[in-house]
Amino acid sequence: MNEERNPRTLTLNKEFKRAYYQGKSKATPYFIFYKIKNRSAGIRYGITTSKKLGNAVQRNRARRVLRVAFLSVLPRLQNNCDYVMVARDRILKAKSYQVAAALKGCLKEMQK
């Protein structure tokens, strides 16, 4: 049971595309959030940062902030789901608590 709460990362391009085209989405100023049911047990997540966002240092910071926000809301997440977050340029100036608050809002909207 504890293994189900350890999220795994999405690695395959087809897993990301499935979330983009078939999943539910919600946009915030900091990221776009996608959620879709998966067939495996547990939670999987992926983070995408485009080169439009900035250089490697900025993209890595955006990924780090998104990962921390995602792990902070882990108890609220549904099992057997894939979650994908696509970073937007406003995330570069955001603090991790702001991103976490936006993520909590997304989860509330999607549970309705």
Beta strands, then each sheet from edge to edge (+ up, - down):
strand 1: 8-9
strand 2: 24-27
strand 3: 31-37
strand 4: 43-48
strand 5: 81-87
sheet 1: 1+ 4+ 5+ 3- 2+
end
